Amino acid sequence: MATIGATYQTMLDYAKRLTPDGQSIADVIEVLAASNPIVADANVMEGNMATGHMFVQRTSQPTGSWRKLNYGVAAEKSTTDQFTDFCAILESYSEVDVDIASLGGNAAAYRASEDMAFVAGMGGTLATALFYGNQGTDPEQPHGLSPRYNSTTGSTGSQIIDCSGSGSDNTSIWLITWGERTCSLIYPKGSQAGLVQKDMGATISTDSNSLKHEVYTTKFQWKVGLTIPDYRHVIRICNIDVSDLTNDAATGADLVTALIDAYYARPTEVVAMEEAGMAKSYWYCNKTIAAYLHKQALVPTNVVLTLDTVAGKPFTRALGAPVRICDAIVNTEAAVS
């Protein structure tokens, strides 16, 4: 288990510490980072269990009492609750016919091209699970964000900003402060962080007619989960009816106001944690919302959204935090109540 208070760590940081032993670990994670920003942004830490991570969350703290002379005060104590987040296993195999791979005279390059498609695709599968995975209905998946922040009156209701959309054409914006003590990806104790790619070499496969042929096989496996030791560091702006949105917020959801509300729903200590290098905050939305935020950033009266250019591409920030586009966030969410 990572030490409490350690520096914010990403999968790329972990990759740099590993000895490749024949596997292109760093290259795999680089591709994941490029194709899925939430995977690149997330803090990553080793769980304290072989199946996941157990943590204790403080539910109340002593407040003290004003004492009169010659009078005492009542003894107090804090209260805590224990939670466990479990990891899931995402796995796949790539099989390339040996003779097809060798046609161009560079079997390794052909296999690498095919393998990168698996890397990008599995990154997308994980991103979807991080937003919508529900171990209550699909126990083989990680328990994602939406089922934890699914009620405006539930235990996490204070961290939900309701944009009043209805029907089934809604979407969400997420503000996540990644860090060991806030929100993090986890991997089982004693295992390896990130997507593990293993070259199985030439093996025998069976086709649809039960006939055998030789293939190059690559195994992909990802043991991963999501833990949120402090639920206050994740904010969901939900019930954004996409059919009602306008460029200047004249009708439909006022996204800028919602961003401000979400920003100030975070705990006060977030800034200090970020300055100490223990946490980082990002906004996550899909392309539909990103386009509206981009347009609203061009409105002369706007002071919340800023538009920069990074490597020749437009880059939007909201109240200083980067806006990341995640295609896994859908426009067909049911209304959260």
Secondary structure, DSSP 8 states (H G I E B T S, - for coil): ---TT-----HHHHHHHS--TTS-HHHHHHHHHHH-HHHHHS-EEE-SSSSEEEEEEEEE--------TT--------EEEEEEEE-EEEEEEEEEEHHHHTTTS-HHHHHHHHHHHHHHHHHHHHHHHHHH--TTT-TTS---STTTS--TTSTTGGGEEE----TT-EEEEEEEEEETTTBEEEE-TTS-SSEEEEEEEEEEEE-TTS-EEEEEEEEEEEEEEEE-S-GGGEEEEEEEEGGG--TTSSSS--HHHHHHHHHTTS-TTHHHHHHTTSEEEEEEE-HHHHHHHHHHHTSTT--SEEEEEETTEEEEEETTEEEEE-TTS-S-B----
